[in-house]
């Protein structure tokens, strides 16, 4: 199960959160990704997301996913804020 699935986010939601098109998410999930080829902001977000979902159990990942989904309903920046706010609480 990948990070997006652990968060319970759809491909659309994950693409909105990271500011990429759907085909990028599909490509990353099917072929993997090379962090050195991803712009620095998205690279940091991907590393943050992977760290958060790997450290916590599935219920923690789902809770984070719910916070992100709630934020995304108000727009991509609110979804990003929810992710960063959650990460800040965990530090």
Backbone as a ProteinNet text record, in pm:
[ID]
protein_1_A
[PRIMARY]
XXXXXXXXXXXXXXXXXXXXXXXXXXXXXXXXXXXXXXXXXXXXXXXXXXXXXXXXXXXXXXXXXXXXXXXXXXXXXXXXXXXXXXXXXXX
[TERTIARY]
86.2	0	91.1	65.1	147.5	96.4	171.3	137.7	0	-33.8	-164.6	-276.1	-261.8	-364.7	-373.3	-260	-260.8	-334	-323.7	-394.7	-542.3	-579.3	-717.7	-754.8	-654.4	-679.6	-698.2	-785.7	-802.1	-684	-669.1	-563.6	-583.9	-708.3	-739.3	-696.2	-729.5	-695.5	-543	-473.9	-328.4	-261.9	-313.2	-259.3	-281.9	-400.7	-428.4	-334.2	-313.9	-227.8	-85.3	-34.9	103.4	118.7	7.5	13.6	66.8	25.8	67.3	-56.7	-38.5	-150.1	-167.6	-285.8	-317.2	-217.3	-175.8	-84.4	47.7	87.9	210.6	192.8	79.8	53.6	49	-22.5	-28.4	111.2	192.2	327.5	410.5	403.1	478.8	437.3	307.4	259.7	291.6	294	320.6	468.7	545.2	686	780.5	728.6	813.1	857.8	933.9	983	1125.3	1195.8	1332.9	1329.1	1354	1344.4	1434.6	1544.7	1635.4	1575.6	1469.8	1407.3	1280	1248.4	1127.5	1170.6	1093.1	1132	1140.2	1222.2	1251.8	1130.2	1030.9	912.7	837.2	807.7	734.3	815.8	947	1034.5	1022.3	1025.5	1013.7	876.8	771.6	637.5	626.2	679.5	674	749.8	866.5	944.5	869.7	808.3	729.5	612.8	537.5	421.6	465.3	567.9	613.1	658.3	727.4	770.6	653.7	552.5	436.3	356.4	335.8	252.9	329.8	461.8	539.7	556.2	566.1	587.3	462.1	346.8	223.4	154.4	58.6	-19.6	-126.8	-201.6	-299.3	-404.3	-445.2	-546.5	-491.8	-361.1	-299.4	-298.5	-262.1	-260.5	-399.5	-500.6	-637.6	-682.2	-642.4	-678.1	-613.3	-487.4	-420.1	-489	-522.1	-592	-724.2	-796.4	-923.9	-902.7	-797.3	-767.9	-734.2	-654.4	-617.1	-739.9	-825.1	-946.6	-1035.1	-1049.3	-1131.4	-1073.5	-942	-878	-893.9	-878.5	-888.9	-1026.3	-1128.4	-1262.5	-1266.4	-1177.2	-1169.7	-1066.9	-986.7	-886.9	-754.1	-669.7	-541.1	-452	-452.9	-367.9	-414.6	-543.3	-595	-556.9	-555.4	-510.4	-364.3	-284.5	-142.5	-123.6	-200.7	-194.4	-225.1	-327.2	-363.6	-246.3	-180.7	-65.6	45.8	80.8	189.9	155.2	31	-13	-0.8	-43.3	-34.1	112.1	196.7	339	401.7	362.9	416.3	376.4	254.4	208.2	290.8	333.9	407.9	553.3	604.7	745.7	764.3
-117.2	0	123.7	216.1	336.6	444.9	553.3	661.5	720.1	740.9	797.4	707	578	483.3	475.4	480.1	477.4	599.2	711.9	832.1	827.4	736.4	728.3	837.6	892.8	999.8	943.5	1005.5	968.4	1024.9	979.4	1031.9	1182.2	1224.3	1366.9	1448	1397.5	1469.1	1478.5	1369	1366.6	1461.1	1462.1	1552.8	1698.6	1730.5	1866.1	1904.8	1813.9	1840.5	1872	1796.6	1812.8	1911.2	1955.1	2052.2	1993.9	1871	1805.4	1756.1	1716.4	1662.3	1513.8	1462.9	1323	1225.2	1251.8	1158.6	1145.6	1250.8	1243.1	1145	1151.5	1058.5	916.1	893.9	759	708.8	795.6	755.6	721.5	805.8	779.1	646.4	618	495	371.4	385.1	268.9	246.4	355	342.9	387.3	441.1	496.3	636.5	697.9	831.5	846.6	933.4	966.1	1102.7	1104.9	1230.2	1339.2	1301.3	1402.4	1475.7	1420	1482.3	1559.7	1565.3	1634.6	1767.6	1872.1	2003.7	1998.9	2085	2077.5	2081.9	2163.9	2172	2039.8	1985.7	1859	1745.5	1748.4	1645	1647.9	1766.5	1777.2	1729.9	1762.9	1718.1	1566.5	1506.6	1360.4	1292.3	1344.6	1286.7	1302.7	1419.1	1443	1345.8	1332.9	1242.5	1099.5	1054	916.2	893	991.2	977.9	970.1	1051.4	1051.6	922.3	871.2	751	625.2	625.7	507.8	498.9	613.1	613.1	574.2	616.7	592.5	465.1	420.7	305.7	351	258.3	290.3	389.2	380.6	474.2	617.3	633.9	766.2	819.5	733.3	773.5	814.4	738.1	770.7	903.1	928.5	1055.5	1172.6	1157.8	1261.4	1279.4	1168.7	1175.4	1248.6	1224.4	1293.2	1444.1	1482	1625	1688.9	1618.9	1671.1	1683.8	1580.4	1585	1702.8	1723.2	1834.5	1966.5	1980.5	2102.4	2119	2008.3	2015.5	2060.2	2036.2	2082.3	2234.9	2300.7	2447.1	2495.3	2403.3	2439.1	2370.7	2362.4	2294.2	2351.4	2483	2541.3	2502.1	2487.3	2442.8	2297.5	2214.8	2076.3	2070.5	2153.1	2161.3	2212.5	2311	2362.9	2251.3	2171.2	2062.2	1964.5	1931.2	1841.5	1901.9	2027.2	2091	2112.8	2145.5	2162.6	2030.7	1922.7	1790.8	1755	1778.4	1746.3	1826.4	1953.6	2038.5	1984.7	1935.4	1878.6	1756.4	1680.2	1557.1	1582.2	1700.8	1731.4	1764.8
0	0	0	-89.3	-98.1	-1.8	6.5	99.9	73.3	-54	-88.3	-38.6	-60.8	-18	134.5	201.2	348.1	404.7	334	377.3	340	251.6	206.5	108.9	39.6	-56.3	-196.1	-272.1	-412.3	-491.3	-614.2	-701.1	-721.5	-740	-756.3	-634.1	-516.3	-393.7	-375.6	-402.3	-386.3	-486.9	-608.1	-709.9	-669.3	-617	-569.6	-455.7	-363.1	-248.4	-291.5	-388.5	-432.3	-547.8	-604.3	-713.3	-842.8	-871.5	-995.9	-1069.7	-1195.3	-1273.3	-1241.3	-1271.1	-1241.6	-1302.1	-1425.5	-1492	-1415.6	-1346.6	-1265.9	-1151	-1083.2	-972.9	-1025.7	-1136.5	-1194.9	-1231	-1290.5	-1328.9	-1205.2	-1103.1	-980.6	-918.2	-918.2	-855.3	-937.8	-1069.4	-1154.4	-1180.6	-1191.5	-1228.8	-1118.2	-1010.7	-906.9	-944.3	-858.5	-889	-838.2	-903.6	-868.3	-800.6	-669.5	-595.6	-652.2	-712.7	-766.7	-886.6	-945.5	-1062.2	-1026.9	-898.6	-854	-792.4	-820	-767.9	-615.1	-556.4	-412.8	-321.4	-351.6	-265.6	-264.3	-380.8	-387.4	-326.5	-348	-290	-137.8	-79	67.2	115.9	39.4	77.3	71.2	-35	-47.8	66.2	99.8	209.6	341.6	363.1	483.8	492.3	384.4	382.8	409.9	340.2	360.5	504.3	561.8	701	797.8	775.6	864.6	855.5	735.5	723.3	760.5	746.7	784.6	935.4	1004.1	1148	1225.1	1177	1249.8	1206.1	1287.4	1245.6	1146.7	1095.2	991	1039.1	1164.9	1213.9	1216.5	1243.6	1241.1	1098.3	1002.6	862.2	815.9	857.2	818.2	880	1004.1	1068.8	995	957.6	880.2	745.7	680.4	552.5	564.1	672.9	694.5	710.7	783.9	800.1	665.9	585.8	454.4	365	364	281.7	321.5	451	498.5	448.6	457.6	407.7	258.1	183.5	37.9	-9.2	71.6	33.7	22.9	94.5	90.2	-11.1	-64.4	-164.7	-137.9	-239.8	-226	-115.8	-98.7	5.7	145.1	163.8	293.3	319.8	214.3	229.7	268.8	204.9	236.7	379.5	418.4	555.3	655.3	627.1	718.3	733.5	623.7	628.9	714.2	687.8	760.1	907.4	935.3	1073.9	1149	1086.5	1148.8	1173.7	1075.6	1089.7	1202.3	1214.2	1320	1458.4	1471.2	1598.8	1636	1533.3	1558.7	1597.5	1566.8	1597.9	1740.5
[MASK]
+++++++++++++++++++++++++++++++++++++++++++++++++++++++++++++++++++++++++++++++++++++++++++

